[in-house]
Amino acid sequence: MHDVEARVLNALDTAETVNLLAETVRVPSVTGTDAESDLQHTTARLLTEAGMDVDLWKLDLADLTGRPGFPGTEAPRSEGYGVVAVTAGEGTPALALQGHVDVVPTGDLAKWEGSDPFAARITGDVLHGRGACDMKAGLVANLAVARAIHRAGVRLARPLAVHCVVSEEDGGLGAFATLARGHTAEAAVITEPTSGAVITANAGALTFRLELAGQAAHGATRYEGVNAIEVFWPVFEAVRRLEAERNRDLPEVFGDNRLPYPIEIGTVRAGDWASTVPDLLVAEGRLGVRLDEDPAEARAAFEEAVADVAHPWLRANPPVVTWPGGQFASGRLPAGHELLDEVGRAVADVTGARPAEAAAPYGSDLRLYAAGGIPTLHYGPGDVRFAHAPREQVDLGELRAVTRALALLAVRRCGAH
């Protein structure tokens, strides 16, 4: 191993990294909250202390909303901040390490072990808490790499950038704003949880809203009405048939995942009185977008499947489909791009084994960076099966290994003196 690489690895302070992860998990940075902004100011301070040139700016929400390609949002938001830090040097950064600071809500607190999802509880070599996996461990790994390079006194030949973004969980507003501001890189690694694999492609996900009309009547004379819940059932069955059709002939990169393009209905609301036949049902969910599929084609397929339901009432009163909230297209690293091999060699030098290549069934900021001309992949600590769940956790040994691999990648790709 090159002497400069060894110096940077030796400058990684593992105890400091774990402590920083605990501190960030204790910030309840749910998408759209003030705590999200607070954490962005903290990342800006830490990156400034790491000797980087930091751009911290308040997002112009009105301007971003009106721009072509706006990715949508789902959480209420009154403000947001962007943070991009770059090491000294001329030209486009050779590498950007990207992570989001926002987390999803906690859900039912009674489901969490312990009273506080943001307590950053450590048992053995595992840290538990909302955001530990998705994706504050990856965020902290990026910060630790920047701090180690600075601490080691290493000067990079080409700039390294660290992007910290908001609003990834509900569409990608932060990444969209970062790219709109003109920040770019020759390649990017988003440190989302990948369970030791390298994710080179993401399916997309589009939020939909279904409205089905019924006909109100007194519950005692329900035969005079039409129950919106009953007419919803054949629509749900049509959605399941469409899901099966869209998950045939899958790309090999998805491995043994037989449902990379799921369609799920997450909320259903109907009726306003216990003894009244409900005259409206509203269902919201997410539609998986296939790799390289135009989101407009995915929307059209869903709308056609819902419109073709053979039901007399629905023929006369067709469901209304709208597309609010986050709109994630698919994205992928260009075939044969050198970044995949570079990451693979760095991981192998740390762990002794090359990581597997895989694709993910969920949307992410990858598609925005790829669409902006930045070849991008995912590699980060954590298992996505723990994300968004009351058992959310991250293995600290994995955090340490990923941080070392990212440090090697940064030094090798950017060059060092």
C-alpha positions, -999 to 999 in steps of 0.1 A, spaced: 0 0 0 13 34 -9 27 55 20 1 83 14 -28 57 16 -14 43 48 -12 78 63 -48 85 56 -60 51 69 -40 57 100 -56 91 104 -91 75 106 -102 78 142 -127 49 146 -139 60 181 -144 95 168 -164 81 138 -187 61 161 -192 90 184 -201 112 155 -226 87 142 -242 86 176 -244 124 177 -260 126 143 -286 99 151 -296 119 182 -306 147 159 -342 139 149 -337 152 113 -370 139 99 -376 152 64 -388 188 63 -382 196 100 -360 222 116 -337 194 129 -329 186 93 -316 222 88 -297 220 121 -278 189 109 -269 206 77 -253 234 96 -234 208 116 -221 190 85 -210 224 71 -191 232 103 -174 198 104 -163 200 67 -150 235 73 -129 222 101 -116 195 77 -100 223 56 -126 222 28 -141 251 9 -178 249 20 -208 261 1 -238 264 26 -269 279 10 -306 282 17 -327 265 -10 -350 287 -31 -380 265 -28 -402 285 -52 -375 285 -79 -367 248 -76 -404 238 -77 -408 256 -110 -378 240 -127 -381 213 -153 -374 179 -138 -385 189 -103 -386 156 -84 -416 163 -62 -419 163 -24 -442 147 1 -433 162 35 -444 198 43 -414 220 40 -407 257 48 -370 257 43 -340 236 33 -302 239 31 -276 226 7 -240 217 18 -212 210 -7 -175 209 4 -146 207 -19 -109 203 -12 -83 227 -26 -74 223 -63 -84 233 -97 -110 217 -120 -139 195 -115 -138 172 -85 -126 138 -94 -150 122 -69 -180 133 -49 -191 114 -18 -228 120 -12 -252 114 16 -285 126 29 -292 140 63 -330 134 65 -347 104 79 -383 90 78 -406 94 108 -404 69 136 -438 53 134 -454 37 164 -430 44 193 -443 14 212 -426 -8 185 -392 5 194 -370 -13 219 -363 14 244 -382 46 247 -364 69 223 -357 60 186 -331 88 185 -311 76 216 -284 60 195 -283 29 217 -252 7 213 -253 -30 220 -221 -49 213 -209 -36 180 -243 -25 167 -258 10 169 -296 12 170 -318 42 161 -338 60 134 -314 69 106 -285 47 118 -287 27 86 -305 50 63 -282 68 60 -263 85 88 -237 58 89 -229 65 52 -231 103 59 -206 99 87 -183 77 67 -180 105 41 -172 131 68 -147 107 84 -128 104 51 -126 141 46 -114 146 82 -88 119 79 -73 133 47 -70 167 64 -56 152 96 -30 132 76 -17 164 59 -24 150 25 -29 173 -4 -50 158 -32 -40 164 -68 -76 167 -79 -104 180 -58 -126 157 -36 -162 169 -30 -186 159 -2 -223 166 -9 -247 166 21 -284 168 9 -319 171 24 -352 156 13 -339 124 -3 -366 104 14 -395 122 -3 -381 128 -38 -346 142 -39 -351 179 -36 -316 183 -20 -298 165 -48 -318 184 -74 -309 217 -58 -272 207 -55 -270 200 -92 -291 230 -101 -265 252 -83 -238 239 -106 -220 215 -83 -207 184 -102 -180 158 -102 -164 133 -126 -179 104 -106 -199 100 -74 -205 74 -47 -237 77 -27 -231 59 6 -266 44 10 -267 10 28 -256 -18 4 -248 -48 27 -213 -50 13 -224 -50 -24 -220 -23 -50 -253 -10 -63 -249 1 -99 -286 6 -108 -318 17 -92 -354 10 -101 -376 40 -98 -407 47 -78 -437 70 -85 -462 81 -59 -498 77 -70 -532 87 -57 -564 68 -65 -598 83 -59 -629 60 -63 -664 73 -60 -692 54 -44 -728 64 -36 -738 73 -1 -768 58 17 -779 50 52 -762 19 65 -796 4 72 -805 7 35 -771 0 21 -786 -15 -10 -796 20 -21 -759 30 -22 -726 18 -37 -698 11 -12 -665 27 -24 -646 0 -5 -662 -28 -24 -655 -12 -58 -619 -7 -48 -613 -44 -45 -613 -52 -83 -590 -22 -88 -566 -36 -62 -567 -70 -80 -559 -52 -113 -529 -35 -96 -516 -69 -85 -519 -83 -120 -501 -54 -134 -473 -59 -108 -469 -95 -119 -468 -85 -155 -441 -58 -150 -419 -83 -130 -414 -108 -158 -381 -112 -177 -360 -94 -151 -325 -81 -157 -298 -104 -143 -284 -75 -122 -313 -80 -97 -300 -114 -88 -325 -135 -68 -349 -105 -63 -380 -116 -80 -399 -84 -73 -377 -55 -81 -406 -34 -95 -432 -37 -67 -465 -18 -67 -478 -12 -32 -508 7 -18 -497 22 15 -527 41 26 -565 37 22 -591 61 36 -628 58 31 -661 70 46 -668 96 72 -696 80 93 -700 45 107 -736 41 96 -732 56 61 -722 38 29 -689 54 20 -691 75 -11 -653 81 -16 -622 60 -12 -587 75 -15 -557 52 -18 -521 62 -22 -491 41 -31 -459 37 -51 -454 23 -86 -420 7 -94 -403 20 -125 -383 -5 -145 -347 1 -154 -344 26 -184 -382 30 -185 -396 64 -192 -417 74 -161 -444 86 -184 -447 51 -199 -450 36 -163 -477 61 -155 -496 53 -186 -494 15 -180 -508 20 -144 -536 44 -156 -546 19 -184 -547 -10 -160 -569 9 -135 -592 22 -163 -597 -13 -178 -613 -29 -147 -644 -47 -158 -669 -34 -133 -703 -17 -142 -700 10 -116 -664 18 -125 -672 20 -162 -696 48 -154 -675 62 -126 -639 56 -135 -612 59 -109 -592 92 -109 -554 88 -109 -531 116 -100 -493 116 -93 -484 137 -62 -453 134 -41 -419 120 -50 -413 109 -85 -382 87 -88 -370 77 -122 -346 47 -126 -309 52 -130 -277 33 -135 -239 36 -138 -229 34 -175 -218 -1 -185 -180 -6 -182 -174 26 -163 -141 26 -144 -157 36 -111 -170 1 -105 -135 -14 -108 -120 13 -86 -145 8 -58 -141 -30 -61 -103 -28 -58 -106 -5 -28 -131 -28 -10 -110 -58 -18 -79 -42 -3 -98 -36 29 -119 -67 32 -100 -93 11 -129 -99 -13 -144 -81 -42 -179 -69 -36 -208 -82 -57 -225 -60 -82 -263 -56 -77 -293 -34 -84 -318 -20 -60 -356 -20 -62 -360 15 -47 -354 50 -60 -326 72 -49 -306 103 -57 -285 81 -81 -309 88 -109 -305 126 -105 -267 125 -106 -268 101 -135 -292 123 -154 -269 152 -146 -240 134 -164 -223 122 -133 -215 84 -133 -228 72 -99 -231 41 -78 -240 31 -42 -216 17 -17 -222 22 20 -226 7 55 -258 -10 66 -285 -34 55 -315 -18 37 -338 -44 53 -333 -24 86 -342 9 70 -375 26 78 -382 0 105 -383 1 143 -354 -23 144 -332 1 124 -295 -5 132 -260 -5 116 -231 -28 123 -202 -7 134 -176 -31 120 -192 -26 86 -190 12 92 -153 10 99 -146 -12 68 -166 10 44 -149 41 57 -115 26 51 -125 16 15 -139 50 8 -107 66 20 -86 45 -3 -110 53 -32 -107 90 -25 -69 90 -23 -65 69 -54 -91 86 -76 -81 121 -67 -43 114 -64 -23 126 -35 10 143 -24 
